[in-house]
Every structure is written in C-alpha cells, then in structure tokens.
Amino acid sequence: MNKIRCFIAIELPVTAKKVLSHIQYSLQRHELPRIKWVSVPNIHLTVRFLGNVAPEIVASITKTIDDLSRKIRPFNLQLGNLGAFPNLKDPQVLWIGLKGEVAKLITLQQSLDGELAKLGFTREIRAYQPHLTLARLGNKVTRTERQRVGDLVSGTVPENDYEIKVDAIYLIKSQLTPNGPIYHQLHTAHFT
C-alpha cells in the first residue's frame, strides 16, 4: 500500500498570510536571483515532520494528537524577525521567526515528539527552531548572490507584530508535484 507523506502543523489565519505575502513582496521587488518562493497559501508552522507513513498508522497518529491536544491550552505567537538557514552569510532557506509564547510551542513540540516515539517515530535530534519558511535558494545561486540576499534579509525588519492565536494542531498530507506541494488536512485536534 502507498505510504502517505505527512506532517503535523499549526495553520495560520488568512490575515497572517496576508502579512507574510507583503513581506515576500517587499523582498521580491529586489529581484533576487533563483529564489523559489513558498506559495503563501502553503505557509504553515511545522511542529513535527513525519515523512512517509503507512496508512494503517494514521489512526494512531490522530489519536495521539487528540490525546495531547486535550492537555494544551490555546496560546499566542507573533511574527518576529527575518532570518536564514544555515546563516545570513550563506543563506539557503529564508524564514520569519516567531515570538510570544514560544516556550509553550516548544513544550508542545517536545511532548508530541515523545508521544510519537511511542509509535516508533525517531525523536528529533536537532533543537526545534520555530519558523515560517518564506523561500529557498537554488543550488546555482552564487556566493556573491547569497551574500546579497543575506544582507537584504538582515536589513529587512517586518513592520507588523501580527498575533497568531494557536488553538489547534493539524495532521497534513503533503503531495509533491512538479509545481510544488499540495497540502490536504487529514485531521484537526483542537486545544481545550
């Protein structure tokens, strides 16, 4: 049976996506080379990437996130500053960070990681760095172009401290296509 590529995420309200669209536009107008911008409707906050999972385990995953969500109270995040992975001198991924009740988000991610380990998922090794991916730089971007992008990102300060109320987590199926991923919500678990 075909496996399902999926992840657990926090969806963003439409108004937050409008703010992110404006931020992307402010960067795009500088005509940055060979950058693949994330489609604004696809921007989300990944809590845990699961990879390719067997369809028969999806019910166990949904039960796990349902059980966990009953122990969590809603919390608030705000859009933060722009950054890049691995760093601004050699950017490969452009992102916007989060601030606000980030400690609650990290606790959620760690609890979820622990519960998923009981289902056989490998625990995350790297520390969780909450962010919203805005763009990725292609392999053919030169060092000079990367430095230019890094300088632009470090000099861009978002004007909006838009607040995001987090009151649910979502199990999302990701279907990869030549035109980018297509996401389908498989399950929603609301916080109490």
DOKOL-238959 format. One record per residue: chain; residue number from 1; x, y, z of N, C-alpha, C in turn. Coordinates in Angstrom, 3 decimals. Each point is the difference from the previous one (the first is absolute). Example, Ala and Ser with C-alpha at 12.3 -4.5 7.8 and 13.67 -1.06 7.14 Angstrom:
% DOKOL-238959
+-------+-----+----------+----------+----------+----------+----------+----------+----------+----------+----------+
| kette |  nr |      n.X |      n.Y |      n.Z |     ca.X |     ca.Y |     ca.Z |      c.X |      c.Y |      c.Z |
+-------+-----+----------+----------+----------+----------+----------+----------+----------+----------+----------+
|     A |   1 |   13.190 |   -5.690 |    7.800 |   -0.890 |    1.190 |    0.000 |    0.900 |    1.200 |    0.000 |
|     A |   2 |   -0.350 |    1.050 |   -0.720 |    0.820 |    1.190 |    0.060 |   -0.770 |    1.090 |    0.730 |
+-------+-----+----------+----------+----------+----------+----------+----------+----------+----------+----------+
***
This chain:
% DOKOL-238959
+-------+-----+----------+----------+----------+----------+----------+----------+----------+----------+----------+
| kette |  nr |      n.X |      n.Y |      n.Z |     ca.X |     ca.Y |     ca.Z |      c.X |      c.Y |      c.Z |
+-------+-----+----------+----------+----------+----------+----------+----------+----------+----------+----------+
|     A |   1 |    0.838 |   -1.186 |    0.000 |   -0.838 |    1.186 |    0.000 |    0.884 |    1.251 |    0.000 |
|     A |   2 |   -0.419 |    1.037 |   -0.703 |    0.786 |    1.233 |   -0.089 |    0.056 |    0.717 |    1.336 |
|     A |   3 |    1.186 |    0.482 |    0.325 |    0.171 |    0.759 |    1.233 |   -0.476 |    1.429 |   -0.203 |
|     A |   4 |   -0.293 |    0.662 |    1.113 |   -0.506 |    1.366 |   -0.021 |    1.070 |    0.910 |    0.582 |
|     A |   5 |    0.421 |    0.988 |   -0.788 |    0.973 |    0.986 |    0.493 |   -0.775 |    1.034 |    0.794 |
|     A |   6 |    0.344 |    0.151 |    1.282 |   -0.779 |    0.937 |    0.796 |    0.817 |    0.650 |    1.111 |
|     A |   7 |   -0.611 |    1.005 |    0.605 |    0.619 |    0.741 |    1.090 |   -1.094 |    0.564 |    0.895 |
|     A |   8 |    0.396 |    0.419 |    1.193 |   -0.925 |    0.633 |    0.941 |    0.374 |    1.478 |    0.058 |
|     A |   9 |   -1.004 |    0.856 |   -0.119 |    0.282 |    1.433 |   -0.115 |   -1.067 |    0.842 |    0.677 |
|     A |  10 |    0.320 |    1.270 |    0.090 |   -0.945 |    1.021 |    0.425 |   -0.319 |    0.819 |   -1.237 |
|     A |  11 |   -1.288 |    0.098 |   -0.294 |   -0.432 |    0.803 |   -1.152 |   -0.072 |    1.467 |    0.409 |
|     A |  12 |    0.214 |    0.861 |   -0.958 |   -0.011 |    1.441 |    0.254 |   -1.303 |    0.613 |   -0.484 |
|     A |  13 |   -0.512 |    1.006 |    0.703 |   -1.197 |    0.688 |   -0.487 |    0.309 |    0.763 |   -1.290 |
|     A |  14 |   -1.039 |    0.241 |   -0.768 |    0.143 |    0.696 |   -1.286 |    0.662 |    1.358 |    0.184 |
|     A |  15 |   -0.336 |    0.701 |    1.067 |    0.586 |    1.329 |    0.215 |    1.515 |   -0.085 |    0.210 |
|     A |  16 |    0.471 |   -1.044 |    0.679 |    1.450 |   -0.181 |    0.183 |    0.657 |   -0.294 |   -1.343 |
|     A |  17 |   -0.675 |   -0.768 |   -0.839 |    0.556 |   -0.321 |   -1.313 |    0.081 |    1.250 |   -0.884 |
|     A |  18 |   -0.922 |    0.934 |    0.194 |    0.071 |    1.270 |   -0.744 |    1.246 |    0.782 |    0.408 |
|     A |  19 |    0.288 |    0.010 |    1.307 |    1.202 |    0.680 |    0.485 |    1.240 |   -0.657 |   -0.610 |
|     A |  20 |    0.027 |   -1.342 |   -0.009 |    1.141 |   -0.723 |   -0.579 |    0.129 |    0.268 |   -1.491 |
|     A |  21 |   -1.122 |    0.146 |   -0.681 |    0.013 |    0.334 |   -1.423 |    0.657 |    1.354 |   -0.231 |
|     A |  22 |   -0.301 |    0.969 |    0.857 |    0.613 |    1.334 |   -0.115 |    1.505 |   -0.070 |    0.254 |
|     A |  23 |    0.410 |   -0.826 |    0.962 |    1.422 |   -0.150 |    0.287 |    0.712 |   -0.624 |   -1.199 |
|     A |  24 |   -0.608 |   -1.062 |   -0.561 |    0.590 |   -0.616 |   -1.196 |    0.118 |    1.017 |   -1.125 |
|     A |  25 |   -1.058 |    0.772 |   -0.218 |    0.020 |    0.984 |   -1.074 |    1.107 |    1.030 |    0.216 |
|     A |  26 |    0.189 |    0.435 |    1.247 |    1.039 |    1.009 |    0.265 |    1.385 |   -0.548 |   -0.322 |
|     A |  27 |    0.184 |   -1.321 |    0.128 |    1.283 |   -0.614 |   -0.366 |    0.074 |   -0.270 |   -1.508 |
|     A |  28 |   -1.106 |   -0.443 |   -0.580 |   -0.021 |   -0.344 |   -1.428 |    0.273 |    1.202 |   -0.894 |
|     A |  29 |   -0.383 |    1.154 |    0.433 |    0.186 |    1.178 |   -0.859 |    1.468 |    0.365 |   -0.187 |
|     A |  30 |    0.882 |   -0.643 |    0.770 |    1.441 |    0.217 |   -0.164 |    0.583 |   -0.932 |   -1.065 |
|     A |  31 |   -0.885 |   -0.765 |   -0.660 |    0.391 |   -0.907 |   -1.090 |    1.166 |   -0.902 |    0.410 |
|     A |  32 |   -0.220 |   -0.734 |    1.053 |    1.006 |   -0.937 |    0.489 |    0.091 |   -1.190 |   -0.955 |
|     A |  33 |    1.198 |   -0.472 |   -0.274 |    0.185 |   -1.042 |   -1.003 |   -0.382 |   -1.399 |    0.500 |
|     A |  34 |   -0.569 |   -0.776 |   -0.880 |   -0.244 |   -1.438 |    0.182 |   -0.532 |   -0.390 |    1.374 |
|     A |  35 |   -1.010 |    0.711 |    0.437 |   -0.629 |   -0.307 |    1.278 |   -1.372 |   -0.604 |   -0.274 |
|     A |  36 |   -0.299 |   -1.090 |    0.684 |   -1.320 |   -0.626 |   -0.107 |   -0.812 |    0.428 |    1.214 |
|     A |  37 |   -0.989 |    0.830 |   -0.242 |   -0.825 |    0.529 |    1.076 |   -1.078 |   -1.010 |    0.369 |
|     A |  38 |   -0.246 |   -0.164 |    1.278 |   -1.071 |   -0.895 |    0.454 |   -1.323 |    0.677 |   -0.317 |
|     A |  39 |   -0.917 |   -0.764 |   -0.580 |   -1.332 |    0.521 |   -0.279 |   -0.650 |    0.403 |    1.332 |
|     A |  40 |   -0.489 |    1.219 |    0.071 |   -0.538 |    0.512 |    1.259 |   -1.075 |   -0.914 |    0.600 |
|     A |  41 |   -0.934 |   -0.552 |   -0.781 |   -0.982 |   -0.901 |    0.618 |    0.639 |   -1.237 |    0.650 |
|     A |  42 |    1.209 |   -0.365 |   -0.418 |    0.675 |   -1.183 |    0.549 |    0.853 |    0.299 |    1.231 |
|     A |  43 |    0.159 |    1.250 |    0.374 |    0.832 |    0.314 |    1.159 |   -0.710 |   -0.466 |    1.271 |
|     A |  44 |    0.731 |   -0.728 |    0.818 |   -0.525 |   -0.562 |    1.246 |    1.152 |   -0.119 |    0.988 |
|     A |  45 |   -0.335 |   -0.302 |    1.241 |    1.011 |   -0.209 |    1.028 |    0.100 |   -1.498 |    0.262 |
|     A |  46 |    1.053 |   -0.622 |   -0.483 |    0.183 |   -1.433 |    0.212 |    0.373 |   -0.244 |    1.464 |
|     A |  47 |   -0.734 |   -0.907 |    0.623 |    0.311 |   -0.401 |    1.369 |    0.822 |   -1.289 |   -0.037 |
|     A |  48 |   -0.367 |   -0.911 |   -0.920 |    0.745 |   -1.264 |   -0.113 |   -0.208 |   -0.585 |   -1.383 |
|     A |  49 |    1.102 |   -0.170 |   -0.745 |   -0.062 |   -0.660 |   -1.294 |    0.045 |   -1.502 |    0.248 |
|     A |  50 |   -0.914 |   -0.737 |   -0.603 |   -0.089 |   -1.447 |    0.216 |    0.602 |   -0.806 |   -1.141 |
|     A |  51 |    0.038 |    0.583 |   -1.185 |    0.512 |   -0.734 |   -1.154 |   -1.056 |   -0.914 |   -0.580 |
|     A |  52 |    0.438 |   -1.071 |   -0.618 |   -0.915 |   -0.950 |   -0.630 |   -0.458 |   -1.030 |    1.035 |
|     A |  53 |   -1.295 |   -0.007 |    0.267 |   -0.544 |   -0.912 |    1.003 |   -0.987 |   -0.972 |   -0.643 |
|     A |  54 |   -0.083 |   -1.188 |    0.573 |   -0.946 |   -1.007 |   -0.469 |   -1.420 |    0.470 |    0.333 |
|     A |  55 |   -0.941 |   -0.174 |   -0.936 |   -1.377 |    0.459 |    0.244 |   -0.615 |   -0.565 |    1.276 |
|     A |  56 |    0.383 |   -1.223 |    0.369 |   -0.603 |   -0.616 |    1.185 |    0.440 |    0.655 |    1.319 |
|     A |  57 |    1.038 |    0.815 |   -0.025 |    0.449 |    0.667 |    1.234 |   -0.623 |    1.389 |    0.166 |
|     A |  58 |   -0.674 |    0.499 |   -1.037 |   -0.593 |    1.340 |    0.061 |   -0.998 |    0.105 |    1.155 |
|     A |  59 |   -0.803 |   -1.024 |    0.233 |   -0.977 |    0.035 |    1.098 |    0.712 |    0.140 |    1.353 |
|     A |  60 |    1.134 |   -0.664 |    0.159 |    0.767 |    0.116 |    1.253 |    0.578 |    1.396 |    0.156 |
|     A |  61 |    0.432 |    0.596 |   -1.097 |    0.528 |    1.369 |    0.047 |   -1.107 |    0.970 |    0.402 |
|     A |  62 |   -1.177 |   -0.133 |   -0.610 |   -1.103 |    0.914 |    0.337 |   -0.424 |   -0.169 |    1.455 |
|     A |  63 |   -0.016 |   -1.222 |    0.499 |   -0.333 |   -0.226 |    1.419 |    1.052 |    0.665 |    0.892 |
|     A |  64 |    1.256 |   -0.115 |   -0.375 |    1.084 |    0.609 |    0.774 |   -0.158 |    1.512 |    0.062 |
|     A |  65 |   -0.271 |    0.645 |   -1.134 |   -0.131 |    1.463 |    0.026 |   -1.301 |    0.425 |    0.690 |
|     A |  66 |   -1.053 |   -0.812 |   -0.113 |   -1.237 |    0.303 |    0.730 |    0.241 |   -0.054 |    1.503 |
|     A |  67 |    0.653 |   -1.074 |    0.468 |    0.278 |   -0.153 |    1.435 |    0.865 |    1.146 |    0.512 |
|     A |  68 |    1.019 |    0.350 |   -0.762 |    0.894 |    1.081 |    0.408 |   -0.711 |    1.350 |    0.002 |
|     A |  69 |   -0.836 |    0.233 |   -1.002 |   -0.669 |    1.306 |   -0.115 |   -0.932 |    0.281 |    1.171 |
|     A |  70 |   -0.520 |   -1.055 |    0.645 |   -0.886 |    0.194 |    1.154 |    0.759 |    0.528 |    1.223 |
|     A |  71 |    1.325 |   -0.088 |   -0.035 |    0.825 |    0.455 |    1.123 |    0.581 |    1.394 |   -0.233 |
|     A |  72 |   -0.322 |    0.603 |   -1.127 |    0.618 |    1.271 |   -0.386 |   -1.042 |    1.107 |   -0.039 |
|     A |  73 |    0.396 |    1.150 |    0.497 |   -0.861 |    1.183 |   -0.075 |    0.457 |    0.850 |   -1.183 |
|     A |  74 |   -0.905 |    0.723 |   -0.625 |    0.398 |    0.898 |   -1.092 |    1.073 |    0.991 |    0.467 |
|     A |  75 |    0.841 |    0.409 |   -0.945 |    1.044 |    0.978 |    0.306 |    0.197 |    0.900 |   -1.203 |
|     A |  76 |    0.798 |    1.057 |    0.194 |    0.182 |    1.000 |   -1.055 |    1.458 |    0.116 |   -0.427 |
|     A |  77 |    0.176 |    0.163 |   -1.296 |    1.308 |    0.255 |   -0.591 |   -0.086 |    1.286 |   -0.801 |
|     A |  78 |    1.138 |    0.609 |   -0.257 |    0.058 |    1.157 |   -0.888 |    1.088 |   -0.226 |   -1.039 |
|     A |  79 |   -0.175 |    0.633 |   -1.135 |    1.040 |   -0.040 |   -1.024 |    1.210 |    0.756 |    0.524 |
|     A |  80 |    1.178 |   -0.539 |   -0.239 |    1.232 |    0.608 |    0.487 |    0.841 |    0.560 |   -1.118 |
|     A |  81 |    1.307 |   -0.186 |    0.113 |    0.950 |    0.526 |   -0.979 |    0.303 |   -1.012 |   -1.092 |
|     A |  82 |    0.556 |    0.496 |   -1.079 |    0.419 |   -0.869 |   -1.099 |    1.351 |   -0.626 |    0.310 |
|     A |  83 |    0.231 |   -1.175 |   -0.566 |    1.268 |   -0.683 |    0.179 |    0.234 |   -0.976 |   -1.136 |
|     A |  84 |    1.062 |   -0.789 |    0.117 |    0.334 |   -0.961 |   -1.049 |    0.712 |   -1.203 |    0.607 |
|     A |  85 |   -0.221 |   -1.139 |   -0.616 |    0.764 |   -1.213 |    0.334 |    0.995 |   -0.227 |   -1.116 |
|     A |  86 |    1.218 |   -0.422 |    0.232 |    0.568 |   -0.217 |    1.324 |    0.390 |    1.304 |    0.687 |
|     A |  87 |    0.221 |    1.079 |   -0.791 |    0.313 |    1.311 |    0.582 |   -0.164 |    1.061 |   -1.084 |
|     A |  88 |    0.153 |    1.257 |    0.387 |   -0.200 |    1.102 |   -0.955 |    1.173 |    0.195 |   -0.952 |
|     A |  89 |    1.161 |   -0.597 |    0.286 |    1.146 |    0.123 |   -0.901 |   -0.099 |   -0.981 |   -1.165 |
|     A |  90 |   -0.717 |   -1.105 |    0.215 |   -0.148 |   -1.029 |   -1.042 |   -1.429 |   -0.541 |    0.038 |
|     A |  91 |   -1.005 |    0.869 |   -0.247 |   -1.397 |   -0.421 |    0.158 |   -0.437 |   -1.044 |   -1.025 |
|     A |  92 |   -0.758 |   -0.965 |    0.494 |   -0.628 |   -1.000 |   -0.872 |   -1.513 |    0.036 |    0.150 |
|     A |  93 |   -0.467 |    0.329 |    1.210 |   -1.429 |    0.099 |    0.296 |   -0.253 |    1.339 |    0.682 |
|     A |  94 |   -0.953 |    0.772 |   -0.529 |   -0.393 |    1.265 |    0.616 |   -1.248 |   -0.243 |    0.838 |
|     A |  95 |   -0.030 |    0.551 |    1.198 |   -1.128 |   -0.240 |    0.889 |   -0.302 |    1.220 |    0.849 |
|     A |  96 |   -1.164 |   -0.052 |    0.627 |   -0.351 |    0.998 |    1.013 |   -0.176 |   -0.761 |    1.311 |
|     A |  97 |    0.611 |    0.538 |    1.040 |   -0.073 |   -0.639 |    1.302 |   -1.292 |    0.341 |    0.720 |
|     A |  98 |   -0.138 |   -0.574 |    1.174 |   -1.190 |    0.221 |    0.809 |    0.411 |    0.456 |    1.393 |
|     A |  99 |   -0.865 |    0.754 |    0.620 |    0.219 |    0.420 |    1.376 |   -1.331 |   -0.111 |    0.730 |
|     A | 100 |   -0.033 |    0.398 |    1.241 |   -1.214 |   -0.168 |    0.796 |    0.172 |   -1.214 |    0.899 |
|     A | 101 |   -1.016 |   -0.827 |    0.074 |    0.025 |   -1.168 |    0.881 |    0.699 |   -1.190 |   -0.668 |
|     A | 102 |    1.221 |    0.251 |   -0.445 |    0.788 |   -1.007 |   -0.710 |    0.327 |   -1.182 |    0.917 |
|     A | 103 |    0.172 |    0.250 |    1.284 |    0.295 |   -1.093 |    0.937 |   -1.130 |   -1.026 |   -0.008 |
|     A | 104 |   -1.238 |    0.448 |   -0.120 |   -1.141 |   -0.931 |   -0.062 |    0.029 |   -0.800 |   -1.298 |
|     A | 105 |    0.402 |    0.637 |   -1.086 |    0.134 |   -0.698 |   -1.272 |    1.087 |   -1.072 |    0.090 |
|     A | 106 |    1.119 |    0.331 |    0.604 |    1.098 |   -0.961 |    0.137 |   -0.424 |   -1.163 |    0.892 |
|     A | 107 |   -0.733 |    0.292 |    1.069 |   -0.519 |   -1.069 |    0.862 |   -0.942 |   -0.906 |   -0.787 |
|     A | 108 |   -0.863 |    0.595 |   -0.823 |   -0.902 |   -0.779 |   -0.860 |    0.803 |   -0.910 |   -0.923 |
|     A | 109 |    1.021 |    0.555 |   -0.638 |    0.809 |   -0.791 |   -0.935 |    0.700 |   -1.145 |    0.725 |
|     A | 110 |    0.564 |    0.262 |    1.170 |    0.709 |   -1.039 |    0.748 |   -0.957 |   -1.084 |    0.485 |
|     A | 111 |   -1.190 |    0.387 |    0.459 |   -0.993 |   -0.978 |    0.437 |   -0.439 |   -0.867 |   -1.173 |
|     A | 112 |   -0.236 |    0.643 |   -1.128 |   -0.400 |   -0.728 |   -1.203 |    1.097 |   -0.959 |   -0.445 |
|     A | 113 |    1.235 |    0.458 |    0.051 |    1.139 |   -0.836 |   -0.374 |    0.073 |   -1.240 |    0.895 |
|     A | 114 |   -0.216 |    0.191 |    1.302 |    0.029 |   -1.120 |    0.936 |   -1.120 |   -0.986 |   -0.241 |
|     A | 115 |   -1.199 |    0.497 |   -0.276 |   -1.142 |   -0.885 |   -0.242 |    0.156 |   -0.763 |   -1.321 |
|     A | 116 |    0.535 |    0.674 |   -1.006 |    0.198 |   -0.668 |   -1.294 |    1.090 |   -1.063 |    0.075 |
|     A | 117 |    0.953 |    0.195 |    0.916 |    1.045 |   -1.008 |    0.191 |   -0.620 |   -1.331 |    0.441 |
|     A | 118 |   -1.098 |    0.066 |    0.739 |   -0.702 |   -1.211 |    0.444 |   -0.618 |   -0.746 |   -1.180 |
|     A | 119 |   -0.209 |    0.714 |   -1.108 |   -0.536 |   -0.631 |   -1.216 |    1.108 |   -0.462 |   -0.940 |
|     A | 120 |    1.253 |    0.201 |    0.417 |    1.121 |   -0.450 |   -0.808 |    0.705 |    1.077 |   -0.800 |
|     A | 121 |   -0.432 |    1.247 |    0.129 |    0.672 |    1.094 |   -0.699 |    1.286 |    0.364 |    0.740 |
|     A | 122 |    1.048 |    0.257 |   -0.754 |    1.272 |    0.402 |    0.594 |   -0.123 |    1.407 |    0.562 |
|     A | 123 |    0.522 |    0.192 |    1.199 |   -0.032 |    1.338 |    0.605 |    0.858 |    0.969 |   -0.805 |
|     A | 124 |   -0.397 |    1.264 |    0.023 |    0.780 |    1.042 |   -0.656 |    1.333 |    0.168 |    0.725 |
|     A | 125 |    1.074 |    0.086 |   -0.750 |    1.328 |    0.191 |    0.584 |    0.295 |    1.487 |    0.163 |
|     A | 126 |   -0.323 |    0.767 |   -1.042 |    0.270 |    1.440 |    0.044 |   -1.009 |    0.720 |    0.885 |
|     A | 127 |    0.437 |    1.073 |    0.605 |   -0.905 |    0.836 |    0.794 |   -1.049 |    0.610 |   -0.930 |
|     A | 128 |   -1.217 |    0.064 |    0.462 |   -1.102 |    0.554 |   -0.779 |    0.176 |    1.508 |   -0.141 |
|     A | 129 |   -0.022 |    0.487 |   -1.233 |    0.112 |    1.432 |   -0.275 |   -1.262 |    0.453 |   -0.730 |
|     A | 130 |   -0.982 |    0.506 |    0.734 |   -1.263 |    0.401 |   -0.630 |    0.213 |    1.109 |   -1.024 |
|     A | 131 |   -0.519 |   -0.208 |   -1.195 |    0.140 |    0.992 |   -1.064 |   -1.027 |   -0.275 |   -1.084 |
|     A | 132 |   -0.212 |    0.984 |   -0.833 |   -0.864 |   -0.121 |   -1.177 |    0.889 |    0.185 |   -1.220 |
|     A | 133 |    0.097 |   -1.026 |   -0.825 |    0.861 |    0.079 |   -1.183 |   -0.649 |    0.882 |   -1.058 |
|     A | 134 |    0.773 |    0.976 |   -0.491 |   -0.476 |    0.922 |   -1.027 |    0.550 |   -0.344 |   -1.380 |
|     A | 135 |    1.242 |   -0.523 |   -0.052 |    0.638 |   -0.266 |   -1.301 |    1.198 |   -0.916 |    0.182 |
|     A | 136 |    0.409 |   -0.597 |   -1.129 |    1.209 |   -0.830 |   -0.039 |    0.857 |    0.469 |   -1.172 |
|     A | 137 |    1.309 |   -0.008 |    0.212 |    0.922 |    0.394 |   -1.055 |    0.454 |   -1.249 |   -0.734 |
|     A | 138 |    0.066 |    0.087 |   -1.316 |    0.428 |   -1.125 |   -0.813 |    1.494 |   -0.265 |    0.126 |
|     A | 139 |    0.416 |   -1.166 |   -0.450 |    1.408 |   -0.409 |    0.072 |    0.908 |    0.855 |   -0.877 |
|     A | 140 |   -0.565 |    0.614 |   -1.028 |    0.824 |    0.761 |   -0.946 |    0.215 |    1.458 |    0.411 |
|     A | 141 |   -0.519 |    0.377 |    1.176 |    0.195 |    1.370 |    0.483 |    1.464 |    0.154 |    0.409 |
|     A | 142 |    0.644 |    1.033 |   -0.526 |    1.426 |    0.207 |    0.282 |    0.209 |    0.511 |    1.418 |
|     A | 143 |    1.235 |   -0.069 |    0.457 |    0.353 |    0.478 |    1.342 |   -0.319 |    1.491 |    0.138 |
|     A | 144 |    0.321 |    0.774 |   -1.033 |   -0.269 |    1.444 |    0.019 |   -1.501 |    0.263 |    0.098 |
|     A | 145 |   -0.787 |   -0.757 |   -0.778 |   -1.454 |    0.165 |    0.036 |   -0.547 |   -0.378 |    1.387 |
|     A | 146 |    0.542 |   -1.059 |    0.591 |   -0.436 |   -0.421 |    1.334 |    0.296 |    1.094 |    1.028 |
|     A | 147 |    1.172 |    0.609 |   -0.112 |    0.353 |    1.071 |    0.936 |   -0.940 |    1.193 |   -0.167 |
|     A | 148 |   -0.356 |    0.286 |   -1.248 |   -0.934 |    1.098 |   -0.266 |   -1.362 |   -0.296 |    0.639 |
|     A | 149 |   -0.455 |   -1.236 |   -0.146 |   -1.277 |   -0.401 |    0.602 |    0.092 |    0.104 |    1.527 |
|     A | 150 |    1.084 |   -0.501 |    0.573 |    0.182 |    0.081 |    1.446 |    0.001 |    1.428 |    0.509 |
|     A | 151 |    0.671 |    0.886 |   -0.728 |    0.029 |    1.422 |    0.387 |   -1.401 |    0.606 |   -0.060 |
|     A | 152 |   -0.733 |   -0.345 |   -1.047 |   -1.356 |    0.522 |   -0.153 |   -0.899 |   -0.486 |    1.137 |
|     A | 153 |    0.090 |   -1.289 |    0.312 |   -0.826 |   -0.568 |    1.077 |    0.359 |    0.628 |    1.345 |
|     A | 154 |    1.288 |    0.149 |    0.273 |    0.398 |    0.572 |    1.294 |   -0.410 |    1.467 |    0.115 |
|     A | 155 |   -0.157 |    0.677 |   -1.120 |   -0.407 |    1.402 |    0.016 |   -1.501 |    0.212 |   -0.094 |
|     A | 156 |   -0.773 |   -1.087 |   -0.054 |   -1.454 |    0.104 |   -0.113 |   -0.640 |   -0.294 |    1.347 |
|     A | 157 |   -0.734 |    0.959 |    0.523 |   -0.688 |   -0.178 |    1.279 |   -1.497 |    0.051 |   -0.276 |
|     A | 158 |   -0.694 |   -1.111 |    0.230 |   -1.458 |    0.016 |   -0.223 |   -0.664 |    1.049 |    0.887 |
|     A | 159 |   -0.963 |    0.691 |   -0.564 |   -0.664 |    1.089 |    0.718 |   -1.118 |   -0.501 |    0.900 |
|     A | 160 |   -0.441 |   -1.248 |   -0.209 |   -1.201 |   -0.459 |    0.669 |    0.304 |   -1.049 |    1.055 |
|     A | 161 |   -0.472 |    0.221 |    1.211 |    0.103 |   -0.997 |    1.074 |   -1.306 |   -0.790 |    0.055 |
|     A | 162 |   -0.432 |   -0.496 |   -1.128 |   -1.299 |   -0.662 |   -0.086 |   -0.077 |   -1.182 |    0.967 |
|     A | 163 |   -1.102 |   -0.072 |    0.755 |   -0.172 |   -1.070 |    0.989 |   -0.735 |   -1.189 |   -0.613 |
|     A | 164 |    0.477 |   -1.191 |    0.322 |   -0.586 |   -1.241 |   -0.490 |   -0.501 |   -0.787 |    1.202 |
|     A | 165 |   -1.314 |   -0.219 |    0.077 |   -0.557 |   -0.802 |    1.090 |    0.127 |   -1.466 |   -0.418 |
|     A | 166 |    0.681 |   -0.775 |    0.830 |    0.210 |   -1.418 |   -0.279 |   -0.973 |   -0.782 |    0.863 |
|     A | 167 |   -0.986 |   -0.624 |   -0.644 |   -1.004 |   -0.751 |    0.758 |   -0.251 |   -1.397 |   -0.564 |
|     A | 168 |    0.857 |   -0.434 |   -0.933 |   -0.162 |   -1.338 |   -0.587 |    1.291 |   -0.399 |   -0.705 |
|     A | 169 |    0.151 |   -1.311 |   -0.190 |    1.068 |   -0.521 |   -0.846 |   -0.645 |   -0.880 |   -1.065 |
|     A | 170 |    0.692 |   -0.137 |   -1.113 |   -0.564 |   -0.666 |   -1.163 |    0.944 |   -1.087 |   -0.510 |
|     A | 171 |   -0.576 |   -1.110 |   -0.387 |    0.742 |   -1.030 |   -0.720 |   -0.233 |    0.285 |   -1.472 |
|     A | 172 |    1.094 |    0.221 |   -0.734 |   -0.105 |    0.440 |   -1.390 |    0.727 |   -0.966 |   -0.922 |
|     A | 173 |   -0.683 |   -0.374 |   -1.074 |    0.593 |   -0.831 |   -1.042 |    0.670 |    0.925 |   -1.004 |
|     A | 174 |    1.203 |   -0.364 |   -0.411 |    0.758 |    0.795 |   -0.963 |    0.224 |   -0.824 |   -1.262 |
|     A | 175 |   -0.558 |    0.470 |   -1.095 |    0.176 |   -0.674 |   -1.290 |    0.955 |    0.850 |   -0.835 |
|     A | 176 |    1.158 |   -0.553 |   -0.309 |    0.991 |    0.742 |   -0.773 |   -0.351 |   -0.049 |   -1.481 |
|     A | 177 |    0.064 |    1.175 |   -0.649 |   -0.261 |    0.096 |   -1.438 |    1.088 |    0.880 |   -0.620 |
|     A | 178 |    0.162 |   -0.033 |   -1.328 |    0.992 |    0.872 |   -0.647 |   -0.256 |    1.492 |    0.244 |
|     A | 179 |   -1.251 |    0.354 |    0.296 |   -0.351 |    1.402 |    0.245 |    0.016 |    0.366 |    1.473 |
|     A | 180 |    0.529 |   -0.885 |    0.840 |    0.038 |    0.255 |    1.435 |   -0.942 |   -0.940 |    0.734 |
|     A | 181 |    0.094 |   -0.022 |    1.318 |   -0.826 |   -0.930 |    0.774 |   -1.468 |    0.422 |    0.041 |
|     A | 182 |   -0.851 |   -1.008 |    0.127 |   -1.422 |    0.230 |    0.220 |   -0.314 |   -0.589 |    1.370 |
|     A | 183 |   -0.626 |    0.808 |    0.856 |   -0.283 |   -0.434 |    1.362 |   -1.487 |   -0.289 |    0.182 |
|     A | 184 |   -0.279 |   -1.066 |    0.762 |   -1.373 |   -0.371 |    0.345 |   -0.049 |   -0.261 |    1.500 |
|     A | 185 |   -0.923 |    0.651 |    0.686 |   -0.158 |   -0.265 |    1.431 |   -0.659 |   -1.364 |    0.178 |
|     A | 186 |    0.667 |   -0.857 |    0.764 |   -0.542 |   -1.313 |    0.301 |   -0.762 |   -0.014 |    1.321 |
|     A | 187 |    0.434 |    0.852 |    0.938 |   -0.612 |   -0.006 |    1.337 |    0.289 |    1.308 |    0.721 |
|     A | 188 |   -0.931 |    0.447 |    0.808 |    0.163 |    1.190 |    0.837 |   -0.216 |   -0.387 |    1.448 |
|     A | 189 |    0.900 |    0.415 |    0.875 |   -0.121 |   -0.243 |    1.438 |   -0.022 |    1.353 |    0.716 |
|     A | 190 |   -1.145 |    0.387 |    0.512 |   -0.155 |    1.292 |    0.681 |    0.467 |   -0.091 |    1.449 |
|     A | 191 |    0.620 |    1.066 |    0.483 |    0.434 |    0.066 |    1.385 |   -1.214 |    0.274 |    0.896 |
|     A | 192 |    0.137 |   -0.350 |    1.283 |   -1.120 |    0.215 |    0.926 |    0.041 |    1.421 |    0.536 |
+-------+-----+----------+----------+----------+----------+----------+----------+----------+----------+----------+
***
